[in-house]
Amino acid sequence: MKNLTCVDWVRPFKVLLTSAVVSLTVINPVVGTGIPNTKTGKIQQAVAQLQKSDQRWIQINLAKQNLIAWEGNKPVYAITISSGKRATPTRIGTFKIQSMHKVTRMRGRGYDVPNVPYAMFYDGNYGIHGAYWHRRFGTPVSHGCVNLAPNHAKWLFNWSKVGTPVVIQK
């Protein structure tokens, strides 16, 4: 009977292992680069990059119903929000503030609200704004926007500018 030495079985094992890694890299090239290929992974990567910078950015956590204003890796303001309810959820992802309005009118299916204060739109009609018509912050009640108490919306509006990154995660 032949005695197997380390050299006899290690080489085929190395070849098999190398083949598996090469195959996985060809099938899913993301595995080889370490770049996340999911929405959650992309959001986490954006947060990591923003925290390495010195720029201002906004992080919204839907599970915790909170918003944190950051300057690089330093939190400068944190508040409780109300995001979209189950039927009209707030979209997750990475965005940038596209337009800012001290006062605007918001209309949609089932609502028409005048004089909405400190609105900052980041994805079409989705925005961060003051909400004077309810006090249920900490509870998802909106039609997809991120509601803040008007005094907090004013602070965030004055701190932000068009182009400020907005990261929304679950």
C-alpha positions as CSV (number, residue, x, y, z in Angstrom):
1,M,0.0,0.0,0.0
2,K,1.3,3.4,-1.0
3,N,1.8,6.0,1.7
4,L,0.4,9.5,0.9
5,T,2.7,12.3,1.8
6,C,1.8,15.9,2.1
7,V,3.1,16.7,-1.4
8,D,0.9,13.9,-3.0
9,W,-2.4,15.4,-2.0
10,V,-1.7,19.1,-1.5
11,R,-1.0,19.9,-5.1
12,P,-4.3,18.6,-6.5
13,F,-6.1,20.4,-3.6
14,K,-4.4,23.7,-4.6
15,V,-5.4,23.2,-8.2
16,L,-9.0,22.5,-7.3
17,L,-9.2,25.5,-4.9
18,T,-7.6,27.8,-7.5
19,S,-10.0,26.6,-10.1
20,A,-13.0,27.2,-7.9
21,V,-11.9,30.8,-7.1
22,V,-11.2,31.5,-10.8
23,S,-14.7,30.1,-11.7
24,L,-16.4,32.2,-9.1
25,T,-14.6,35.3,-10.3
26,V,-15.7,34.7,-13.9
27,I,-19.3,34.0,-12.9
28,N,-19.5,36.9,-10.4
29,P,-16.6,39.3,-11.0
30,V,-17.6,41.3,-7.9
31,V,-16.3,38.5,-5.6
32,G,-12.8,39.0,-6.8
33,T,-12.9,42.8,-6.3
34,G,-14.5,43.0,-2.9
35,I,-17.1,45.6,-4.2
36,P,-20.6,44.9,-2.9
37,N,-23.1,44.1,-5.7
38,T,-26.3,44.5,-3.7
39,K,-28.2,47.7,-2.9
40,T,-27.3,47.3,0.8
41,G,-23.7,46.8,-0.1
42,K,-23.6,49.9,-2.4
43,I,-25.2,51.9,0.4
44,Q,-22.6,50.7,2.9
45,Q,-19.8,51.5,0.4
46,A,-21.2,55.0,-0.1
47,V,-21.4,55.6,3.7
48,A,-17.8,54.4,4.1
49,Q,-16.6,56.8,1.3
50,L,-18.6,59.8,2.8
51,Q,-17.1,59.1,6.2
52,K,-13.6,59.3,4.8
53,S,-14.4,62.7,3.2
54,D,-14.9,66.1,4.9
55,Q,-18.1,66.8,3.0
56,R,-21.6,67.3,4.5
57,W,-24.1,64.5,4.0
58,I,-27.4,63.2,5.3
59,Q,-28.0,59.7,6.6
60,I,-31.6,58.5,7.1
61,N,-32.2,55.2,8.9
62,L,-35.8,54.0,8.2
63,A,-35.7,51.2,10.8
64,K,-34.7,53.7,13.6
65,Q,-36.8,56.5,12.1
66,N,-33.9,59.0,12.5
67,L,-31.8,61.4,10.4
68,I,-28.2,62.3,11.1
69,A,-26.4,65.2,9.4
70,W,-22.7,64.5,9.1
71,E,-19.6,66.4,8.2
72,G,-17.3,63.6,7.1
73,N,-17.2,61.1,10.0
74,K,-18.5,63.6,12.6
75,P,-22.3,63.7,13.3
76,V,-23.4,67.3,13.8
77,Y,-27.2,67.0,14.1
78,A,-29.6,64.1,14.8
79,I,-33.4,64.1,14.8
80,T,-36.4,61.8,14.7
81,I,-38.3,61.6,11.4
82,S,-41.4,60.1,9.9
83,S,-40.9,58.2,6.7
84,G,-43.3,56.6,4.3
85,K,-45.9,54.2,5.5
86,R,-46.0,50.6,4.2
87,A,-48.4,51.5,1.3
88,T,-46.2,54.4,0.2
89,P,-42.6,53.6,1.3
90,T,-39.6,55.9,1.3
91,R,-37.1,54.7,-1.3
92,I,-33.7,53.4,-0.1
93,G,-30.5,54.3,-1.9
94,T,-28.0,57.0,-2.4
95,F,-29.2,60.4,-3.8
96,K,-28.2,64.0,-3.9
97,I,-30.4,67.0,-3.1
98,Q,-31.7,68.3,-6.5
99,S,-33.7,71.3,-5.5
100,M,-34.6,73.3,-2.4
101,H,-37.7,75.4,-1.7
102,K,-38.4,77.4,1.5
103,V,-42.1,76.9,0.9
104,T,-43.9,74.7,-1.6
105,R,-47.3,73.0,-2.2
106,M,-47.3,69.2,-2.3
107,R,-50.0,67.3,-4.2
108,G,-50.6,63.6,-4.8
109,R,-53.1,60.9,-4.6
110,G,-55.1,61.6,-1.5
111,Y,-53.3,64.7,-0.4
112,D,-52.9,68.4,-1.2
113,V,-50.8,70.3,1.3
114,P,-50.1,74.0,0.9
115,N,-47.1,75.9,2.5
116,V,-44.9,72.9,3.1
117,P,-41.8,74.4,4.7
118,Y,-38.1,73.7,3.9
119,A,-38.5,71.1,1.2
120,M,-35.4,69.5,-0.3
121,F,-36.1,67.1,-3.1
122,Y,-33.6,64.3,-3.8
123,D,-35.4,61.9,-6.2
124,G,-38.2,63.4,-8.3
125,N,-41.1,64.2,-5.9
126,Y,-39.4,62.4,-3.0
127,G,-38.0,64.9,-0.5
128,I,-37.1,65.9,3.1
129,H,-39.4,68.6,4.5
130,G,-41.1,70.1,7.5
131,A,-44.5,68.7,8.4
132,Y,-46.7,71.0,10.4
133,W,-49.8,68.7,10.0
134,H,-48.8,65.9,12.4
135,R,-46.6,65.2,15.4
136,R,-46.2,61.5,14.9
137,F,-42.4,61.6,14.4
138,G,-40.8,58.2,15.0
139,T,-43.7,56.6,13.1
140,P,-43.9,56.0,9.3
141,V,-46.9,58.1,8.2
142,S,-45.9,59.9,5.0
143,H,-46.6,59.3,1.3
144,G,-42.8,58.5,0.8
145,C,-41.1,61.7,1.8
146,V,-39.1,62.2,5.0
147,N,-41.0,64.4,7.4
148,L,-39.3,66.5,10.0
149,A,-40.6,68.9,12.6
150,P,-40.5,72.4,11.0
151,N,-37.8,73.7,13.3
152,H,-35.5,70.7,12.5
153,A,-36.3,71.0,8.8
154,K,-35.3,74.7,8.9
155,W,-31.9,73.8,10.5
156,L,-31.3,71.1,7.9
157,F,-32.3,73.3,5.0
158,N,-29.9,76.1,6.1
159,W,-27.1,73.5,6.6
160,S,-27.6,71.8,3.3
161,K,-27.2,72.8,-0.3
162,V,-28.1,71.4,-3.8
163,G,-25.8,68.4,-4.3
164,T,-25.6,67.4,-0.7
165,P,-25.6,63.5,-0.6
166,V,-28.5,61.8,1.0
167,V,-28.2,58.1,2.0
168,I,-31.4,56.2,2.9
169,Q,-31.1,52.8,4.4
170,K,-33.3,50.3,6.2
